[in-house]
Amino acid sequence: MNSERRQVAPGETRLPVGELAHDVRQDRRGIVMGHQDGFVWLRPEGGGTERAVLPADVRPLHVRERAEPLLRTRIARANARSRGEVL
């Protein structure tokens, strides 16, 4: 067992199951599959074996929040280009 293991403190928010997350220690992405024994269990995006990660090493990847403004900008630029306003 890892002596660094820590429990989720009362009031601390957990990442919801199904959320895309980043394991900062191993620099890997994964989908949250659950919370058990003081760990967050992540599965690689394309499937595979789950791995246990310390909660302190997991960060949410708010993909939709970051992708939406970028997508809107790209669509606006493509529309302007189709109208001949931008090369």
The 8 nearest C-alpha neighbors of each residue, nearest first, counted from 0:
[[1, 2, 4, 3, 36, 37, 51, 38],
 [0, 2, 3, 4, 5, 53, 38, 37],
 [1, 3, 4, 0, 5, 53, 37, 6],
 [4, 2, 1, 5, 53, 0, 55, 6],
 [5, 3, 2, 1, 53, 37, 6, 38],
 [6, 4, 37, 3, 7, 53, 54, 38],
 [5, 7, 37, 8, 4, 38, 36, 54],
 [8, 6, 11, 9, 5, 37, 54, 13],
 [7, 9, 11, 6, 10, 5, 12, 13],
 [10, 8, 11, 7, 12, 6, 13, 5],
 [9, 11, 8, 12, 7, 13, 6, 14],
 [12, 10, 8, 9, 7, 13, 14, 6],
 [13, 11, 10, 14, 7, 9, 8, 15],
 [14, 12, 15, 11, 7, 34, 54, 39],
 [13, 15, 16, 18, 12, 59, 31, 20],
 [14, 16, 18, 13, 17, 31, 33, 32],
 [15, 17, 31, 32, 18, 33, 14, 30],
 [16, 18, 31, 30, 15, 32, 19, 33],
 [19, 17, 31, 16, 30, 15, 20, 14],
 [18, 20, 30, 60, 29, 59, 31, 17],
 [19, 21, 59, 60, 29, 58, 28, 30],
 [22, 20, 28, 58, 57, 27, 23, 59],
 [21, 23, 57, 27, 26, 24, 56, 25],
 [24, 22, 26, 56, 25, 21, 57, 27],
 [23, 25, 22, 26, 56, 27, 57, 52],
 [24, 26, 27, 23, 22, 56, 21, 28],
 [27, 25, 23, 22, 24, 21, 28, 56],
 [28, 26, 22, 25, 21, 29, 23, 24],
 [29, 27, 21, 20, 22, 43, 26, 44],
 [28, 30, 43, 42, 41, 44, 20, 19],
 [29, 31, 19, 42, 41, 18, 17, 20],
 [32, 30, 41, 16, 17, 18, 33, 40],
 [33, 31, 16, 40, 41, 30, 17, 42],
 [32, 34, 40, 16, 31, 39, 35, 41],
 [35, 33, 39, 38, 40, 37, 36, 32],
 [34, 36, 37, 38, 33, 39, 40, 51],
 [37, 35, 38, 34, 6, 39, 4, 5],
 [36, 38, 6, 35, 5, 4, 7, 34],
 [39, 37, 53, 52, 35, 36, 51, 34],
 [40, 38, 34, 52, 51, 54, 33, 53],
 [39, 41, 51, 33, 32, 50, 31, 34],
 [42, 40, 31, 29, 30, 49, 50, 32],
 [41, 43, 49, 29, 30, 48, 47, 46],
 [44, 42, 29, 46, 45, 47, 30, 28],
 [45, 43, 29, 46, 30, 42, 28, 19],
 [46, 44, 43, 47, 42, 29, 30, 48],
 [47, 45, 43, 44, 42, 48, 49, 29],
 [46, 48, 43, 42, 49, 45, 44, 50],
 [47, 49, 42, 50, 46, 43, 41, 40],
 [50, 48, 42, 41, 40, 47, 51, 43],
 [51, 49, 41, 40, 52, 42, 48, 39],
 [50, 52, 40, 38, 39, 41, 53, 49],
 [53, 51, 39, 38, 40, 54, 50, 56],
 [52, 54, 38, 55, 56, 39, 4, 51],
 [53, 55, 56, 57, 39, 38, 52, 7],
 [54, 56, 53, 57, 58, 5, 52, 23],
 [57, 55, 23, 54, 53, 22, 24, 58],
 [58, 56, 22, 54, 21, 55, 23, 20],
 [59, 57, 21, 20, 60, 22, 56, 23],
 [60, 58, 20, 61, 21, 19, 57, 14],
 [61, 59, 20, 62, 19, 21, 58, 18],
 [60, 62, 64, 63, 59, 65, 19, 20],
 [61, 63, 65, 60, 64, 66, 19, 67],
 [62, 64, 66, 65, 61, 67, 60, 68],
 [65, 63, 61, 62, 66, 67, 68, 60],
 [66, 64, 62, 63, 67, 68, 61, 69],
 [65, 67, 63, 69, 64, 68, 62, 70],
 [66, 68, 70, 69, 65, 64, 63, 71],
 [69, 67, 71, 70, 66, 72, 65, 64],
 [70, 68, 72, 66, 67, 71, 73, 65],
 [69, 71, 67, 73, 72, 68, 66, 74],
 [72, 70, 68, 74, 69, 73, 75, 67],
 [73, 71, 75, 69, 70, 74, 76, 68],
 [72, 74, 70, 76, 71, 75, 77, 69],
 [73, 75, 77, 71, 76, 72, 78, 70],
 [76, 74, 78, 72, 73, 77, 71, 79],
 [75, 77, 79, 73, 74, 78, 80, 72],
 [78, 76, 80, 74, 79, 75, 73, 81],
 [79, 77, 81, 75, 80, 76, 74, 82],
 [78, 80, 76, 82, 84, 77, 81, 85],
 [79, 81, 85, 83, 77, 82, 78, 84],
 [82, 80, 78, 83, 79, 77, 84, 85],
 [81, 83, 79, 80, 84, 78, 85, 77],
 [84, 82, 80, 81, 85, 79, 86, 78],
 [83, 85, 79, 80, 82, 86, 81, 78],
 [86, 84, 80, 83, 79, 76, 82, 81],
 [85, 80, 83, 84, 79, 81, 76, 77]]
